């Protein structure tokens, strides 16, 4: 009887973890709801992922060997941050840093666990496919409304609907239901990869979503989305031993579309706005007129300057902002012409972030922390083995963090966890379950 009771409890815990994870996928794109104001980036998924990670404490789940790099990084980063907070007399920044790092760990743990579960019970992949559809149907619908408004109507009617899900609405931009157009691009790229993988496994219902995501990505006219995709393809060329010629051809086609096709579409549909100037490819002009580009280029640069000043241990987790204002005034004072930059420098320096996770790690953790984090990433690449989907997922993760610096980055930890857990492996096992056409009896194994 004790065994039966324990077995029943274990089954219940497993079911709750899976339900929480599926909910996390279903709300993946809701990252800046206007009803909560604890942070600019506040994805709903992080809370259910954290809850699922807590439940993992009651299972037999254990970190893998390569994860010791991540654990060592987390312990060093947290301890270092708390120590330097004494000298800075700012415990609050350290506390926020620790919280975001713990949320990141929880998302990674949960994603690895779920990926492992799909190998033991492939029927779970069917539920993930369904959750992905729930996650992207409303945002894609919103995206096409925004596209219609931007290209043809120019009335701003889509803003009222978008405002129900996002604190900030960008007129004339494709942001789906996300807080920023660049965050929508993150969801489209990472979600598109998962859709493509699932479609190749036989989940045919992913095809309309995949097509819609691809069309919206191209017509979003997002320089961020294009640059992330091109960078990911370039990284993939270097880390793969197969199909390099094909990938280089795809890369060339993508460059051609961006350099020739996108400007043509902008001119044809008379699209105007601050973002359209980026496709004239005049960097010297953009760096003087484009606030977003200035921040994405020089805020990370300041992080690496901080690293040069504190190469061994860094400035401490959460304290990038401490030297930010002085360094910007010394090296990049021309950026003060931008209202957002000057506001951060003179009024809210504590709000300054590096906008680049690699820059953040080097600046705040120094060589000690950077080597631990890079060791973890190297172990993730090793876990990808020869799987093309896993390797491209890795390349995409590296590309995404070049313009995102939060440790609670859901899409990053989701893909990294899936690589580690082997989600992209085992084609035949998935196909043998019957995929979308399998009976409800088979799907009940998830519960």
C-alpha positions as CSV (number, residue, x, y, z in Angstrom):
1,X,0.0,0.0,0.0
2,X,2.8,2.5,0.7
3,X,4.2,1.9,-2.7
4,X,0.8,2.4,-4.3
5,X,0.4,5.7,-2.4
6,X,3.9,6.9,-3.3
7,X,3.3,5.9,-7.0
8,X,0.0,7.8,-7.1
9,X,1.7,10.9,-5.6
10,X,4.5,10.7,-8.1
11,X,2.0,10.4,-10.9
12,X,0.1,13.4,-9.6
13,X,3.3,15.5,-9.3
14,X,4.2,14.6,-12.9
15,X,0.8,15.5,-14.2
16,X,1.0,18.9,-12.4
17,X,4.4,19.6,-13.8
18,X,3.3,18.8,-17.4
19,X,0.1,20.9,-17.0
20,X,2.1,23.9,-15.8
21,X,4.6,23.5,-18.6
22,X,1.9,23.3,-21.2
23,X,0.3,26.4,-19.8
24,X,3.7,28.1,-20.1
25,X,3.9,27.3,-23.8
26,X,0.3,28.4,-24.3
27,X,1.0,31.9,-22.9
28,X,4.6,32.1,-24.3
29,X,4.0,35.4,-26.2
30,X,2.3,37.3,-23.4
31,X,5.4,39.1,-22.1
32,X,4.1,42.6,-21.1
33,X,0.5,42.5,-19.9
34,X,-0.6,45.9,-18.8
35,X,-2.1,44.6,-15.5
36,X,1.2,44.0,-13.8
37,X,4.1,46.4,-13.5
38,X,6.9,44.7,-11.6
39,X,9.2,44.8,-14.7
40,X,9.3,45.9,-18.3
41,X,9.8,42.3,-19.5
42,X,7.3,40.1,-17.5
43,X,6.4,36.9,-19.3
44,X,3.5,35.0,-17.8
45,X,5.4,31.8,-18.6
46,X,8.0,32.4,-16.0
47,X,5.6,31.9,-13.1
48,X,4.2,28.6,-14.2
49,X,7.7,27.4,-15.1
50,X,8.9,28.4,-11.6
51,X,6.0,26.5,-10.0
52,X,6.8,23.4,-12.1
53,X,10.4,23.6,-11.1
54,X,9.4,23.7,-7.5
55,X,7.4,20.5,-8.0
56,X,10.5,18.9,-9.5
57,X,12.0,18.9,-6.0
58,X,9.5,16.1,-5.2
59,X,10.7,13.9,-8.1
60,X,13.9,12.1,-8.9
61,X,15.0,14.7,-11.4
62,X,18.7,15.6,-11.1
63,X,21.0,18.0,-13.0
64,X,23.2,16.5,-15.7
65,X,27.0,16.6,-15.7
66,X,27.2,19.5,-18.0
67,X,24.8,21.5,-15.8
68,X,27.4,21.8,-13.1
69,X,28.9,24.7,-15.1
70,X,25.5,26.4,-14.8
71,X,25.1,25.6,-11.1
72,X,28.6,26.8,-10.4
73,X,27.9,30.0,-12.4
74,X,24.7,30.6,-10.5
75,X,26.3,30.1,-7.1
76,X,29.3,32.3,-8.0
77,X,27.0,35.0,-9.5
78,X,24.7,35.1,-6.5
79,X,27.4,35.0,-3.9
80,X,29.5,37.6,-5.7
81,X,26.5,39.9,-6.2
82,X,25.5,39.7,-2.5
83,X,29.1,40.5,-1.4
84,X,29.6,43.5,-3.6
85,X,26.1,44.8,-2.6
86,X,27.6,45.7,0.7
87,X,30.2,48.0,-0.8
88,X,27.6,49.5,-3.2
89,X,25.1,49.9,-0.4
90,X,22.4,48.6,-2.8
91,X,20.9,45.3,-1.8
92,X,17.9,45.8,-4.0
93,X,19.8,45.4,-7.3
94,X,21.4,42.3,-6.0
95,X,18.0,40.9,-4.9
96,X,16.5,41.5,-8.4
97,X,19.5,39.9,-10.0
98,X,19.2,36.8,-7.8
99,X,15.5,36.5,-8.5
100,X,15.9,36.7,-12.3
101,X,18.7,34.1,-12.2
102,X,16.6,31.7,-10.1
103,X,13.7,32.1,-12.5
104,X,16.1,31.3,-15.4
105,X,17.3,28.1,-13.6
106,X,13.8,27.1,-13.0
107,X,12.8,27.5,-16.6
108,X,15.8,25.5,-17.7
109,X,15.2,22.6,-15.2
110,X,11.5,22.4,-16.3
111,X,12.3,22.4,-20.0
112,X,15.0,19.7,-19.6
113,X,12.6,17.5,-17.6
114,X,9.8,17.9,-20.1
115,X,12.1,17.0,-23.0
116,X,13.2,13.9,-21.2
117,X,9.6,13.0,-20.6
118,X,8.8,13.2,-24.3
119,X,11.4,10.5,-24.9
120,X,9.7,8.2,-22.4
121,X,6.2,9.1,-23.5
122,X,6.1,10.5,-27.0
123,X,2.4,11.2,-26.7
124,X,3.4,14.3,-24.7
125,X,4.7,15.9,-27.9
126,X,1.2,15.9,-29.2
127,X,0.1,18.1,-26.2
128,X,3.1,20.4,-26.8
129,X,2.0,20.8,-30.4
130,X,-1.5,21.7,-29.3
131,X,-0.2,24.2,-26.7
132,X,2.0,25.8,-29.4
133,X,-1.1,26.3,-31.5
134,X,-2.9,27.9,-28.6
135,X,0.2,30.1,-28.0
136,X,0.4,31.4,-31.6
137,X,-3.1,31.5,-33.1
138,X,-4.2,34.7,-31.2
139,X,-0.8,36.5,-31.6
140,X,-0.6,35.7,-35.3
141,X,-4.2,36.9,-35.7
142,X,-3.3,40.1,-34.0
143,X,-0.1,40.4,-36.1
144,X,-2.1,40.2,-39.3
145,X,-4.5,42.8,-38.1
146,X,-1.5,45.0,-37.4
147,X,-0.2,44.3,-40.8
148,X,-3.5,45.2,-42.5
149,X,-3.6,48.4,-40.5
150,X,0.1,49.2,-41.3
151,X,0.0,48.5,-45.0
152,X,-3.5,49.5,-46.1
153,X,-5.8,51.2,-43.6
154,X,-3.3,53.4,-41.6
155,X,-6.0,54.1,-39.1
156,X,-4.5,52.6,-35.9
157,X,-7.6,50.5,-35.3
158,X,-5.4,47.5,-34.3
159,X,-4.0,49.4,-31.4
160,X,-7.1,49.1,-29.2
161,X,-7.0,45.3,-29.4
162,X,-3.2,45.2,-28.9
163,X,-3.5,47.4,-25.9
164,X,-5.5,44.7,-24.1
165,X,-2.4,42.5,-24.0
166,X,0.6,44.9,-24.1
167,X,1.4,47.9,-22.0
168,X,3.0,49.7,-24.9
169,X,1.5,49.8,-28.4
170,X,3.7,50.6,-31.5
171,X,1.6,52.2,-34.2
172,X,2.5,50.8,-37.7
173,X,4.6,48.0,-36.3
174,X,4.0,44.2,-36.0
175,X,4.3,43.4,-32.3
176,X,1.6,40.6,-32.1
177,X,0.6,40.6,-28.5
178,X,4.1,41.3,-27.1
179,X,5.5,44.3,-25.4
180,X,7.8,45.2,-28.2
181,X,8.2,44.4,-31.9
182,X,11.6,42.8,-31.2
183,X,10.0,40.5,-28.6
184,X,7.4,39.5,-31.1
185,X,10.3,38.6,-33.5
186,X,11.8,36.5,-30.7
187,X,8.6,34.5,-30.4
188,X,8.2,34.1,-34.2
189,X,11.8,32.8,-34.7
190,X,11.9,30.4,-31.7
191,X,8.2,29.4,-32.2
192,X,8.8,29.0,-35.9
193,X,11.7,26.6,-35.3
194,X,9.5,24.4,-33.0
195,X,6.7,24.5,-35.6
196,X,9.0,23.4,-38.3
197,X,10.4,20.5,-36.2
198,X,6.9,19.3,-35.2
199,X,5.7,19.6,-38.8
200,X,8.6,17.4,-40.0
201,X,7.6,14.9,-37.4
202,X,4.1,14.6,-38.9
203,X,2.1,17.2,-37.0
204,X,0.5,18.6,-40.1
205,X,-1.6,21.2,-38.3
206,X,1.5,23.1,-37.6
207,X,1.9,24.0,-41.3
208,X,-0.6,26.9,-41.4
209,X,1.0,28.3,-38.2
210,X,4.4,27.9,-39.8
211,X,3.4,29.7,-43.0
212,X,1.7,32.5,-41.1
213,X,4.7,32.9,-38.9
214,X,7.1,33.0,-41.9
215,X,5.0,35.6,-43.7
216,X,4.6,37.8,-40.7
217,X,8.3,37.6,-40.0
218,X,9.2,38.8,-43.4
219,X,6.5,41.5,-43.5
220,X,7.3,42.7,-40.0
221,X,10.1,44.8,-41.5
222,X,12.0,44.1,-38.3
223,X,15.7,44.7,-38.6
224,X,16.1,42.9,-35.3
225,X,14.4,39.8,-36.6
226,X,16.4,39.8,-39.8
227,X,19.7,40.3,-38.0
228,X,19.0,37.5,-35.5
229,X,18.1,35.1,-38.3
230,X,21.1,35.9,-40.4
231,X,23.4,35.6,-37.3
232,X,21.9,32.3,-36.4
233,X,22.4,31.0,-39.9
234,X,26.0,32.2,-39.9
235,X,26.7,30.5,-36.5
236,X,25.0,27.3,-37.7
237,X,27.4,27.2,-40.7
238,X,30.4,27.2,-38.3
239,X,29.1,24.6,-35.9
240,X,27.7,22.0,-38.4
241,X,29.5,19.6,-40.6
242,X,26.6,18.8,-42.8
243,X,24.8,20.8,-45.6
244,X,27.0,23.8,-45.3
245,X,26.5,24.6,-49.0
246,X,22.7,24.5,-48.6
247,X,22.8,26.8,-45.5
248,X,25.1,29.2,-47.3
249,X,22.6,29.3,-50.2
250,X,19.8,30.0,-47.8
251,X,21.8,32.7,-46.1
252,X,22.5,34.3,-49.5
253,X,18.8,34.2,-50.4
254,X,17.9,35.8,-47.0
255,X,20.4,38.6,-47.5
256,X,19.0,39.2,-51.0
257,X,15.5,39.4,-49.7
258,X,16.5,41.8,-47.0
259,X,18.7,44.0,-49.1
260,X,16.5,44.1,-52.3
261,X,13.1,42.7,-51.4
262,X,12.3,44.5,-48.2
263,X,13.1,48.0,-49.5
264,X,11.0,47.2,-52.6
265,X,8.0,46.2,-50.4
266,X,8.4,49.3,-48.2
267,X,8.3,51.5,-51.3
268,X,5.5,49.6,-52.9
269,X,3.2,49.8,-49.9
270,X,4.3,53.3,-48.9
271,X,5.3,52.2,-45.4
272,X,6.8,55.0,-43.4
273,X,8.2,55.2,-39.9
274,X,11.5,55.4,-37.9
275,X,12.2,51.7,-38.6
276,X,12.1,52.1,-42.4
277,X,15.3,54.2,-42.5
278,X,17.2,51.1,-41.3
279,X,16.8,49.6,-44.7
280,X,18.8,52.3,-46.4
281,X,21.8,50.7,-44.6
282,X,23.5,54.0,-43.8
283,X,25.0,53.1,-40.4
284,X,26.6,56.5,-39.9
285,X,23.3,58.2,-40.3
286,X,21.3,55.7,-38.2
287,X,23.6,55.9,-35.3
288,X,22.9,59.6,-35.1
289,X,19.1,59.4,-35.6
290,X,18.0,55.9,-34.4
291,X,17.6,55.7,-30.7
292,X,17.0,52.0,-30.7
293,X,20.1,51.2,-32.8
294,X,22.3,53.4,-30.6
295,X,21.2,51.6,-27.5
296,X,21.6,48.1,-29.1
297,X,25.2,49.0,-30.2
298,X,26.7,51.1,-27.5
299,X,25.0,49.8,-24.3
300,X,26.7,46.4,-24.9
301,X,29.9,48.2,-25.8
302,X,29.8,49.9,-22.4
303,X,29.5,46.4,-20.8
304,X,32.7,45.3,-22.4
305,X,34.4,48.5,-21.3
306,X,33.4,47.6,-17.8
307,X,34.8,44.2,-18.3
308,X,38.1,45.8,-19.3
309,X,38.1,47.7,-16.1
310,X,37.2,44.7,-13.9
311,X,38.4,41.7,-15.9
312,X,38.7,39.0,-13.2
313,X,35.5,39.3,-11.2
314,X,33.4,42.0,-12.9
315,X,31.3,44.7,-11.3
316,X,28.9,42.2,-9.7
317,X,25.6,40.7,-10.8
318,X,23.0,43.4,-11.2
319,X,25.5,46.3,-11.1
320,X,26.1,47.0,-14.7
321,X,24.5,50.4,-14.1
322,X,27.1,51.5,-11.6
323,X,29.6,52.8,-14.1
324,X,27.2,53.2,-17.0
325,X,26.5,56.9,-16.8
326,X,30.2,57.9,-16.5
327,X,31.3,55.6,-19.3
328,X,28.6,56.8,-21.7
329,X,29.4,60.5,-21.0
330,X,33.1,59.8,-21.5
331,X,32.9,57.6,-24.7
332,X,29.5,58.0,-26.3
333,X,28.1,61.4,-25.2
334,X,26.6,61.9,-28.7
335,X,23.9,59.6,-27.6
336,X,22.5,62.2,-25.2
337,X,20.5,63.6,-28.1
338,X,18.1,60.7,-27.6
339,X,15.5,61.3,-24.9
340,X,15.6,57.7,-23.7
341,X,19.4,57.7,-23.3
342,X,19.6,61.1,-21.5
343,X,16.7,60.1,-19.2
344,X,18.6,56.9,-18.2
345,X,21.9,58.8,-17.7
346,X,20.6,61.7,-15.7
347,X,17.4,60.5,-14.0
348,X,17.3,56.7,-13.9
349,X,20.8,55.2,-14.2
350,X,19.7,52.2,-12.2
351,X,17.5,51.3,-15.2
352,X,20.4,50.9,-17.5
353,X,21.0,47.4,-18.8
354,X,23.5,46.0,-21.3
355,X,20.8,44.7,-23.8
356,X,23.2,41.8,-24.5
357,X,23.5,38.8,-22.3
358,X,27.1,38.1,-23.3
359,X,28.1,41.7,-22.5
360,X,26.2,41.4,-19.2
361,X,28.0,38.2,-18.2
362,X,31.4,39.6,-19.0
363,X,30.8,43.0,-17.3
364,X,29.1,41.7,-14.2
365,X,30.8,38.4,-13.7
366,X,34.3,38.9,-15.2
367,X,36.4,36.1,-16.6
368,X,35.5,33.8,-13.7
369,X,31.8,33.9,-14.4
370,X,32.1,34.2,-18.1
371,X,34.2,31.0,-18.3
372,X,31.6,29.1,-16.3
373,X,28.7,30.3,-18.5
374,X,30.6,29.6,-21.7
375,X,31.5,26.2,-20.4
376,X,27.8,25.5,-19.9
377,X,27.0,26.7,-23.4
378,X,29.7,24.5,-24.8
379,X,28.2,21.5,-23.0
380,X,24.8,22.4,-24.5
381,X,26.4,22.4,-28.0
382,X,27.9,19.0,-27.2
383,X,24.4,17.8,-26.3
384,X,23.1,18.8,-29.7
385,X,25.4,16.2,-31.3
386,X,24.7,15.9,-35.0
387,X,21.0,16.9,-34.8
388,X,20.4,19.8,-37.3
389,X,17.4,21.1,-35.4
390,X,19.2,21.0,-32.1
391,X,22.3,22.7,-33.6
392,X,20.2,25.4,-35.2
393,X,18.3,25.9,-31.9
394,X,21.7,26.5,-30.3
395,X,22.7,28.9,-33.0
396,X,19.4,30.8,-32.5
397,X,19.8,30.9,-28.7
398,X,23.3,32.5,-29.1
399,X,21.9,35.0,-31.7
400,X,18.9,35.9,-29.6
401,X,20.9,36.9,-26.5
402,X,23.0,39.3,-28.5
403,X,20.2,41.8,-28.1
404,X,18.6,40.5,-24.9
405,X,20.1,40.5,-21.4
406,X,17.6,39.1,-18.9
407,X,18.3,35.8,-17.1
408,X,14.6,35.2,-17.1
409,X,14.5,35.0,-20.9
410,X,11.9,32.2,-21.5
411,X,12.6,31.4,-25.1
412,X,16.3,31.0,-24.5
413,X,15.9,28.6,-21.6
414,X,13.1,26.7,-23.3
415,X,15.3,26.0,-26.4
416,X,18.5,25.3,-24.3
417,X,16.5,22.9,-22.1
418,X,15.0,21.1,-25.1
419,X,18.5,20.6,-26.5
420,X,19.9,19.2,-23.3
421,X,16.9,17.0,-22.7
422,X,16.9,15.5,-26.2
423,X,13.6,16.9,-27.4
424,X,14.9,17.2,-31.0
425,X,15.9,13.5,-31.0
426,X,14.0,10.3,-31.7
427,X,12.1,10.8,-34.9
428,X,10.8,7.3,-35.1
429,X,9.5,7.2,-31.6
430,X,7.3,10.2,-32.3
431,X,6.0,8.8,-35.5
432,X,5.1,5.5,-33.9
433,X,2.6,7.3,-31.6
434,X,0.4,8.3,-34.6
435,X,0.9,12.0,-33.9
436,X,-2.2,14.1,-34.4
437,X,-4.4,11.2,-35.4
438,X,-3.7,9.1,-32.4
439,X,-6.6,8.2,-30.1
440,X,-7.5,9.9,-26.9
441,X,-6.7,6.7,-25.1
442,X,-3.1,7.1,-26.1
443,X,-3.0,10.8,-25.2
444,X,-4.3,10.0,-21.7
445,X,-0.9,8.6,-20.8
446,X,0.2,12.2,-20.3
447,X,-2.1,12.4,-17.3
